[in-house]
């Protein structure tokens, strides 16, 4: 009869030991734990790992230092280690075996006797017996001593279900694997029958909250909403952070900035991505060269939501225009620059491991490349002329100009330059589900890193306000603005309607109540 039990969870590094190392470690920990009982006593150790028995009886030089220390400690107390078959080592294995109740899935079944009684008292069954399209026959089940009414018009019996058994039967079959609407409809109509079965099954499958949280039928894709064209250069700037990158000269991040008018890109290396470092980098790389912008567009990174960044914008008199969370398309101008920048740096890394040294030349090439939409390169829109590049022997002759005349030419050139709107997709493929514009509750897609086998969507959440591209949701007691492309309409019955917070706690504009599909 066991006197005591001992169990301990391996650390992360210990789980990477070999099978012999783990068995030896378990024996070492057990002897150390029961040391106060084992000292001065004759005892033996039972193990289902036979190499451990051989290691004590015939020491080998192939063991590492850790294994030698463990063997030395164990043999200090006893050298009698015996092998036992795994099938007979039930006491020790009981500690590492999950309980049967935690491994079993309880599958409910129908009560045959209650079902037979409900059929006898069902008035709809009386009408179906007189219907010529259906062939209702009474089939006796000897094992249950009950007679059930079934439809045999299709060559095999289909059980008739009274009203009180229909939804329960649907839940039993649909919950097995949560198939789609059509597979569920074919599955249930193959074995059961009742008036309006196809309509009921389609509705219940559509209202399944588990399916709505875990399945993706088709992502929402709405047409883009274009930014207002800036009135002057360096008036609207897009800012973002790239990284972490491989360490180079102590730098691991890049602060990227793009002017919406001229498409002029800037990229400054950062040692870290703290709010203080980002604010200092933006002031040094952009403010000191191009002045104060009117609008700064960023994502919802922690650096751009910090109090320091908000204080900097207030000090500069700049309006912040953050995008919605997990929607990089809204900051696409700088995100597209990231793709070009990282591709160029990757090509340079093959020749030089220090990407910081290659960054100035990469920026020179990007700034000198002609944009297809504006037909100008960013250097021409900033300096009114192109820059001298390596291996270029002939450049446009500027001639000798007086400062006054050159100033007049610059004024005339910049006065004729107009901002170019961004290009639209060549083959747009938009998809907006019916009912999304009027849905009172939606599911929000979880775009953050999530564990395996976790739901794809979260919710449903009540819609407080809506715009063309965003929705403001009542989420966990607070208001959160998300992109329309991340949500899908929620369908639920009156019984499963979610309980929302009180309107007063969520601010003005919240409308209580929801449009539900009542079964």
C-alpha positions as CSV (number, residue, x, y, z in Angstrom):
1,X,0.0,0.0,0.0
2,X,1.5,3.4,-1.0
3,X,2.5,5.6,1.9
4,X,3.0,8.9,0.0
5,X,3.1,10.3,-3.5
6,X,5.4,12.8,-5.1
7,X,5.0,14.6,-8.5
8,X,6.9,17.5,-10.0
9,X,6.5,19.3,-13.4
10,X,9.7,19.4,-15.5
11,X,11.1,22.8,-16.4
12,X,11.3,23.8,-20.1
13,X,15.0,22.9,-20.4
14,X,14.4,19.6,-18.6
15,X,11.8,18.5,-21.1
16,X,14.5,18.5,-23.8
17,X,16.6,15.9,-22.0
18,X,16.8,12.4,-23.5
19,X,14.5,9.7,-22.4
20,X,17.2,8.3,-20.1
21,X,18.0,11.7,-18.8
22,X,14.3,12.4,-17.9
23,X,13.9,9.0,-16.2
24,X,17.1,9.5,-14.3
25,X,16.1,13.0,-13.2
26,X,12.7,11.6,-12.0
27,X,14.4,9.0,-9.9
28,X,16.9,11.5,-8.5
29,X,14.1,13.9,-7.5
30,X,12.1,11.2,-5.9
31,X,15.0,10.0,-3.8
32,X,15.8,13.5,-2.8
33,X,12.2,14.2,-1.8
34,X,11.9,11.1,0.4
35,X,15.5,11.4,1.7
36,X,14.4,11.8,5.4
37,X,12.6,8.4,5.1
38,X,15.2,6.5,3.1
39,X,18.4,7.3,5.0
40,X,19.7,4.3,6.9
41,X,17.1,1.9,5.4
42,X,17.4,-0.9,2.9
43,X,15.1,-0.3,-0.1
44,X,14.9,-0.8,-3.8
45,X,13.7,1.3,-6.7
46,X,11.3,0.1,-9.4
47,X,11.4,1.6,-12.8
48,X,10.0,0.7,-16.2
49,X,13.1,2.2,-17.9
50,X,15.5,-0.7,-18.3
51,X,18.6,1.4,-19.3
52,X,18.5,3.0,-15.9
53,X,19.0,-0.5,-14.3
54,X,22.0,-1.1,-16.5
55,X,23.5,2.3,-15.8
56,X,23.7,1.5,-12.1
57,X,25.0,-2.0,-12.5
58,X,27.5,-1.3,-15.2
59,X,28.7,2.3,-15.1
60,X,29.6,3.8,-18.5
61,X,31.8,6.7,-19.5
62,X,29.2,7.9,-22.0
63,X,27.1,9.8,-19.4
64,X,27.4,13.5,-19.2
65,X,28.3,15.4,-16.0
66,X,24.7,16.0,-14.9
67,X,23.8,12.3,-15.3
68,X,27.0,11.3,-13.4
69,X,26.0,13.6,-10.5
70,X,22.5,12.1,-10.4
71,X,23.7,8.5,-10.5
72,X,26.2,9.3,-7.7
73,X,23.5,10.7,-5.5
74,X,21.2,7.7,-6.1
75,X,23.8,5.1,-5.4
76,X,24.7,6.8,-2.1
77,X,21.3,5.6,-0.8
78,X,20.9,2.3,-2.7
79,X,22.3,0.4,-5.6
80,X,19.3,-1.9,-6.0
81,X,17.3,-0.7,-9.0
82,X,14.9,-3.2,-10.5
83,X,13.0,-3.3,-13.7
84,X,9.2,-3.5,-13.8
85,X,7.1,-3.7,-16.9
86,X,5.1,-0.6,-17.8
87,X,1.8,-2.4,-17.6
88,X,2.6,-3.3,-14.0
89,X,3.8,0.1,-13.0
90,X,0.2,1.4,-12.4
91,X,0.7,3.2,-9.2
92,X,3.4,5.6,-10.5
93,X,1.6,6.0,-13.9
94,X,-1.6,7.0,-12.1
95,X,0.0,10.4,-11.2
96,X,0.7,11.3,-14.9
97,X,-2.6,10.0,-16.3
98,X,-5.5,12.3,-16.8
99,X,-8.8,11.3,-15.3
100,X,-11.3,9.5,-17.5
101,X,-13.8,12.2,-16.9
102,X,-11.5,14.8,-18.4
103,X,-10.9,12.7,-21.6
104,X,-14.5,11.6,-22.2
105,X,-17.0,13.6,-24.2
106,X,-20.5,13.2,-22.9
107,X,-22.8,12.6,-25.8
108,X,-26.4,12.9,-24.9
109,X,-29.0,10.7,-26.5
110,X,-32.7,10.7,-27.0
111,X,-35.1,9.1,-24.6
112,X,-36.9,6.5,-26.8
113,X,-39.8,6.0,-24.4
114,X,-40.5,9.7,-24.0
115,X,-40.2,10.1,-27.7
116,X,-42.9,7.4,-28.3
117,X,-45.2,9.0,-25.8
118,X,-44.7,12.5,-27.4
119,X,-45.6,11.0,-30.9
120,X,-48.8,9.6,-29.6
121,X,-49.9,13.0,-28.3
122,X,-48.7,15.0,-31.3
123,X,-51.5,16.5,-33.4
124,X,-49.2,17.1,-36.4
125,X,-48.5,13.4,-36.7
126,X,-52.2,12.7,-37.2
127,X,-52.3,15.1,-40.2
128,X,-49.1,13.6,-41.7
129,X,-50.6,10.1,-41.6
130,X,-53.3,11.3,-44.0
131,X,-50.8,12.9,-46.3
132,X,-50.3,10.9,-49.5
133,X,-46.8,12.2,-50.1
134,X,-45.5,10.6,-46.9
135,X,-45.8,7.0,-45.9
136,X,-45.9,6.9,-42.1
137,X,-45.4,3.5,-40.6
138,X,-45.2,2.3,-37.0
139,X,-41.9,0.5,-36.4
140,X,-41.4,-1.5,-33.3
141,X,-38.0,-1.5,-31.5
142,X,-37.8,-4.7,-29.5
143,X,-34.8,-3.6,-27.4
144,X,-36.7,-0.6,-26.1
145,X,-40.2,-2.1,-26.2
146,X,-41.5,1.0,-28.0
147,X,-43.2,1.7,-31.3
148,X,-42.1,4.8,-33.3
149,X,-43.7,6.5,-36.3
150,X,-41.3,6.8,-39.3
151,X,-41.5,7.9,-42.9
152,X,-40.6,5.1,-45.3
153,X,-41.3,6.9,-48.6
154,X,-37.5,7.1,-49.4
155,X,-36.8,3.4,-48.9
156,X,-35.4,3.6,-45.4
157,X,-37.2,4.7,-42.2
158,X,-36.9,8.4,-41.2
159,X,-38.0,9.0,-37.6
160,X,-40.7,11.6,-37.0
161,X,-39.8,14.1,-34.3
162,X,-42.4,16.0,-32.3
163,X,-41.8,19.7,-31.7
164,X,-40.1,19.3,-28.3
165,X,-37.4,16.9,-29.7
166,X,-36.4,18.8,-32.9
167,X,-34.0,21.5,-31.6
168,X,-32.4,19.0,-29.2
169,X,-31.8,16.5,-32.0
170,X,-30.3,19.2,-34.1
171,X,-28.0,20.2,-31.3
172,X,-26.9,16.6,-30.8
173,X,-26.0,16.0,-34.5
174,X,-24.7,19.5,-35.4
175,X,-22.4,19.7,-32.3
176,X,-20.5,16.6,-33.4
177,X,-18.4,18.5,-36.0
178,X,-20.3,21.7,-36.7
179,X,-20.7,21.2,-40.4
180,X,-22.1,23.9,-42.7
181,X,-25.7,24.6,-43.4
182,X,-26.1,22.3,-46.4
183,X,-24.2,19.3,-44.9
184,X,-26.2,19.7,-41.6
185,X,-29.4,19.8,-43.6
186,X,-28.6,16.7,-45.6
187,X,-27.5,14.9,-42.4
188,X,-30.7,15.6,-40.4
189,X,-33.1,15.1,-43.2
190,X,-31.6,11.7,-43.9
191,X,-32.7,10.3,-40.6
192,X,-35.6,12.5,-39.4
193,X,-38.7,14.2,-40.7
194,X,-41.1,16.8,-39.6
195,X,-43.0,19.7,-41.3
196,X,-40.7,22.5,-42.3
197,X,-37.5,20.5,-41.4
198,X,-35.4,22.2,-44.1
199,X,-36.3,25.7,-43.0
200,X,-35.7,24.9,-39.3
201,X,-32.3,23.3,-39.9
202,X,-31.1,26.1,-42.1
203,X,-32.1,28.7,-39.5
204,X,-30.6,26.8,-36.6
205,X,-27.3,26.2,-38.4
206,X,-27.1,29.9,-39.3
207,X,-27.7,30.9,-35.6
208,X,-25.0,28.6,-34.2
209,X,-22.7,31.0,-32.3
210,X,-19.9,28.4,-32.2
211,X,-19.8,28.2,-36.0
212,X,-19.9,32.0,-36.3
213,X,-16.9,32.3,-33.9
214,X,-14.8,29.6,-35.4
215,X,-15.5,29.6,-39.2
216,X,-14.5,32.0,-42.0
217,X,-16.9,31.9,-44.9
218,X,-15.5,34.9,-46.7
219,X,-13.6,37.9,-45.4
220,X,-15.2,41.4,-45.6
221,X,-13.5,43.6,-48.2
222,X,-14.8,47.1,-48.5
223,X,-13.7,49.7,-51.1
224,X,-10.9,52.0,-49.8
225,X,-11.6,55.4,-48.5
226,X,-9.1,57.9,-49.9
227,X,-7.2,60.5,-47.9
228,X,-7.8,64.1,-48.7
229,X,-5.2,65.5,-51.0
230,X,-2.8,67.7,-49.0
231,X,-2.6,71.4,-49.9
232,X,1.2,71.7,-49.6
233,X,4.4,69.7,-49.3
234,X,5.2,68.1,-45.9
235,X,1.7,68.8,-44.7
236,X,0.7,65.2,-44.1
237,X,3.2,62.6,-43.1
238,X,2.8,58.8,-42.4
239,X,5.0,57.3,-39.7
240,X,5.6,53.7,-38.7
241,X,8.3,51.4,-37.1
242,X,10.1,48.5,-38.7
243,X,11.7,45.8,-36.6
244,X,13.1,44.2,-34.7
245,X,15.9,43.7,-37.3
246,X,19.2,41.9,-36.9
247,X,21.5,44.0,-34.7
248,X,23.7,46.3,-36.7
249,X,26.0,48.9,-35.1
250,X,23.7,48.7,-32.1
251,X,20.5,49.5,-34.0
252,X,17.6,47.0,-34.3
253,X,14.7,49.2,-35.4
254,X,13.9,51.7,-38.2
255,X,11.6,54.7,-37.9
256,X,10.1,55.3,-41.3
257,X,8.3,58.4,-42.5
258,X,6.7,59.2,-45.9
259,X,5.3,62.6,-47.1
260,X,2.0,62.2,-48.8
261,X,2.5,65.1,-51.3
262,X,6.0,64.4,-52.6
263,X,6.3,60.7,-51.5
264,X,9.7,61.6,-49.9
265,X,10.8,58.7,-47.7
266,X,12.9,58.9,-44.5
267,X,14.2,56.1,-42.4
268,X,16.2,56.6,-39.2
269,X,17.8,53.7,-37.3
270,X,16.8,53.3,-33.6
271,X,18.4,51.4,-30.8
272,X,15.0,50.5,-29.3
273,X,11.3,51.2,-29.9
274,X,10.5,53.1,-26.7
275,X,8.2,56.1,-27.0
276,X,11.0,58.5,-26.0
277,X,13.4,57.1,-28.6
278,X,10.7,57.3,-31.3
279,X,9.8,60.8,-30.4
280,X,13.4,61.9,-30.5
281,X,14.0,60.2,-33.8
282,X,11.0,61.8,-35.4
283,X,12.0,65.2,-34.2
284,X,15.6,64.8,-35.5
285,X,14.9,63.1,-38.8
286,X,11.7,65.0,-39.9
287,X,10.9,68.1,-37.9
288,X,14.4,69.6,-38.1
289,X,14.4,69.2,-42.0
290,X,10.8,69.7,-43.1
291,X,9.1,71.6,-40.3
292,X,5.9,70.8,-38.5
293,X,3.3,68.7,-40.4
294,X,-0.4,69.4,-40.0
295,X,-1.4,65.7,-39.9
296,X,0.5,62.6,-38.7
297,X,-0.9,59.2,-39.6
298,X,0.2,56.2,-37.5
299,X,-1.0,52.8,-36.5
300,X,-2.1,52.0,-32.9
301,X,1.3,50.9,-31.7
302,X,2.1,51.5,-28.0
303,X,4.6,54.2,-28.9
304,X,2.1,56.2,-30.8
305,X,-0.6,55.8,-28.1
306,X,1.7,56.9,-25.3
307,X,1.3,60.1,-23.4
308,X,4.7,61.3,-24.6
309,X,3.6,61.1,-28.2
310,X,0.3,62.8,-27.5
311,X,2.2,65.6,-25.6
312,X,4.6,66.0,-28.6
313,X,1.7,66.4,-31.0
314,X,0.1,68.9,-28.8
315,X,3.3,70.9,-28.4
316,X,3.8,70.9,-32.2
317,X,0.2,71.8,-32.9
318,X,-0.2,68.7,-35.1
319,X,-3.3,66.6,-35.5
320,X,-2.9,62.8,-34.9
321,X,-4.8,60.5,-37.2
322,X,-4.3,56.9,-35.9
323,X,-5.6,54.0,-38.0
324,X,-7.9,51.3,-36.7
325,X,-6.2,48.3,-35.0
326,X,-4.9,45.4,-37.1
327,X,-5.7,47.2,-40.4
328,X,-2.3,48.1,-42.1
329,X,-4.1,49.0,-45.3
330,X,-5.2,52.3,-43.7
331,X,-1.5,53.2,-43.5
332,X,-0.7,51.7,-46.8
333,X,1.6,54.5,-48.1
334,X,4.3,53.8,-45.5
335,X,3.6,50.0,-45.5
336,X,4.3,49.8,-49.2
337,X,7.5,51.7,-48.6
338,X,8.5,49.1,-46.0
339,X,8.2,46.4,-48.7
340,X,10.6,48.2,-51.0
341,X,12.9,49.2,-48.2
342,X,13.3,45.7,-46.7
343,X,13.7,44.1,-50.1
344,X,16.6,46.5,-50.9
345,X,18.2,46.0,-47.5
346,X,17.9,42.2,-47.9
347,X,19.8,42.4,-51.2
348,X,22.5,44.5,-49.6
349,X,22.9,42.1,-46.6
350,X,24.3,39.4,-48.8
351,X,27.3,41.6,-49.5
352,X,27.5,43.5,-46.2
353,X,26.2,42.3,-42.9
354,X,25.7,45.8,-41.6
355,X,22.4,47.0,-43.0
356,X,22.9,50.4,-41.2
357,X,25.8,51.1,-43.6
358,X,23.7,50.3,-46.6
359,X,20.7,52.3,-45.5
360,X,21.8,55.7,-46.9
361,X,22.5,54.3,-50.4
362,X,19.2,52.4,-50.4
363,X,17.3,55.6,-49.5
364,X,19.2,57.4,-52.3
365,X,18.0,54.9,-54.8
366,X,14.4,55.0,-53.6
367,X,14.3,58.8,-53.6
368,X,15.7,58.9,-57.1
369,X,13.2,56.4,-58.6
370,X,10.5,57.9,-60.8
371,X,7.0,57.3,-59.5
372,X,4.6,55.9,-62.1
373,X,1.6,57.9,-60.9
374,X,3.3,61.3,-60.6
375,X,6.0,60.8,-63.2
376,X,8.4,62.5,-61.0
377,X,10.9,61.2,-58.5
378,X,10.7,62.5,-54.9
379,X,14.0,64.4,-55.2
380,X,12.6,66.5,-58.0
381,X,9.5,67.4,-56.0
382,X,11.7,68.4,-53.0
383,X,14.8,69.9,-54.7
384,X,13.4,70.6,-58.1
385,X,16.2,68.6,-59.7
386,X,17.5,65.0,-59.6
387,X,20.5,64.0,-57.5
388,X,23.9,62.9,-58.8
389,X,24.0,59.1,-58.7
390,X,27.0,56.6,-58.9
391,X,28.1,55.8,-62.5
392,X,26.2,58.8,-63.9
393,X,28.7,60.8,-66.0
394,X,26.4,63.3,-67.5
395,X,23.8,65.3,-65.6
396,X,21.5,68.1,-66.8
397,X,23.5,71.3,-67.1
398,X,22.3,73.8,-64.7
399,X,24.4,76.6,-65.9
400,X,25.3,79.7,-63.9
401,X,22.2,81.3,-62.4
402,X,21.7,84.2,-60.2
403,X,20.1,83.6,-56.8
404,X,17.1,85.8,-57.7
405,X,16.4,84.2,-61.0
406,X,16.8,80.7,-59.5
407,X,14.4,81.6,-56.8
408,X,11.8,82.6,-59.4
409,X,12.3,79.4,-61.3
410,X,11.8,77.4,-58.1
411,X,8.7,79.3,-57.2
412,X,7.3,78.7,-60.7
413,X,8.1,75.0,-60.6
414,X,6.7,74.3,-57.2
415,X,3.6,76.4,-58.0
416,X,2.9,74.1,-60.9
417,X,3.3,70.9,-59.0
418,X,0.1,69.2,-57.9
419,X,-0.3,66.2,-55.5
420,X,-1.1,62.9,-57.1
421,X,-3.8,60.8,-55.5
422,X,-2.9,57.2,-54.7
423,X,-3.8,54.5,-57.3
424,X,-6.8,52.3,-56.8
425,X,-6.5,48.5,-57.2
426,X,-6.5,47.3,-60.8
427,X,-8.9,44.4,-60.2
428,X,-11.1,45.3,-57.2
429,X,-12.9,42.4,-55.5
430,X,-15.1,43.9,-52.8
431,X,-17.4,41.9,-50.6
432,X,-19.7,43.3,-48.0
433,X,-22.2,40.8,-46.4
434,X,-25.8,41.6,-46.6
435,X,-27.0,43.0,-43.2
436,X,-23.6,44.3,-42.1
437,X,-24.6,47.9,-42.6
438,X,-27.7,47.4,-40.4
439,X,-26.4,44.8,-38.0
440,X,-26.8,45.6,-34.3
441,X,-24.2,43.0,-33.2
442,X,-21.1,41.8,-35.0
443,X,-18.2,39.4,-34.5
444,X,-14.7,40.8,-34.5
445,X,-11.9,38.8,-36.1
446,X,-8.9,38.1,-33.8
447,X,-5.9,39.2,-35.8
448,X,-3.5,39.1,-32.9
449,X,-1.4,36.0,-32.3
450,X,-3.7,33.4,-30.8
451,X,-3.1,29.9,-29.5
452,X,-3.9,26.9,-31.7
453,X,-7.5,25.7,-31.9
454,X,-8.8,29.0,-30.6
455,X,-11.8,30.8,-32.1
456,X,-11.1,33.0,-35.1
457,X,-13.7,35.6,-34.1
458,X,-14.7,37.1,-30.8
459,X,-18.0,38.4,-29.7
460,X,-20.8,39.1,-30.5
461,X,-20.4,42.8,-29.6
462,X,-23.0,45.6,-29.8
463,X,-22.5,48.3,-32.5
464,X,-22.6,51.7,-30.9
465,X,-21.8,53.9,-33.9
466,X,-20.7,53.3,-37.5
467,X,-19.0,55.1,-40.4
468,X,-18.2,54.0,-43.9
469,X,-15.0,52.2,-42.9
470,X,-15.1,51.7,-39.1
471,X,-17.5,50.5,-36.3
472,X,-17.4,51.5,-32.7
473,X,-18.2,48.4,-30.5
474,X,-19.1,48.0,-26.9
475,X,-16.4,45.5,-26.0
476,X,-15.7,44.4,-22.4
477,X,-17.2,47.5,-20.9
478,X,-15.4,50.0,-23.1
479,X,-15.7,51.5,-26.6
480,X,-13.4,50.2,-29.3
481,X,-13.1,51.3,-32.9
482,X,-12.4,48.5,-35.4
483,X,-12.3,48.4,-39.2
484,X,-15.3,47.1,-41.1
485,X,-13.0,44.6,-42.8
486,X,-12.4,42.8,-39.5
487,X,-16.1,42.1,-38.6
488,X,-19.0,40.1,-39.8
489,X,-22.7,40.3,-38.8
490,X,-23.9,38.2,-35.9
491,X,-27.0,36.1,-36.0
492,X,-28.6,34.8,-32.8
493,X,-31.9,33.7,-31.4
494,X,-33.8,35.5,-28.7
495,X,-32.7,32.9,-26.2
496,X,-29.0,33.3,-27.0
497,X,-29.1,37.1,-27.3
498,X,-26.0,38.6,-25.6
499,X,-26.3,40.9,-22.6
500,X,-24.9,44.3,-23.2
501,X,-23.7,46.8,-20.7
502,X,-26.0,49.6,-19.8
503,X,-26.1,52.5,-22.3
504,X,-25.1,55.1,-19.7
505,X,-21.8,53.3,-19.0
506,X,-20.9,53.3,-22.7
507,X,-21.4,56.9,-23.6
508,X,-24.0,58.8,-25.6
509,X,-25.2,57.4,-28.9
510,X,-25.6,53.8,-27.7
511,X,-28.9,52.3,-28.7
512,X,-30.1,49.4,-26.5
513,X,-31.8,46.4,-28.1
514,X,-31.0,44.2,-31.0
515,X,-32.7,42.8,-34.1
516,X,-32.7,39.0,-33.5
517,X,-34.0,36.1,-35.4
518,X,-36.6,34.4,-33.3
519,X,-37.0,30.7,-33.8
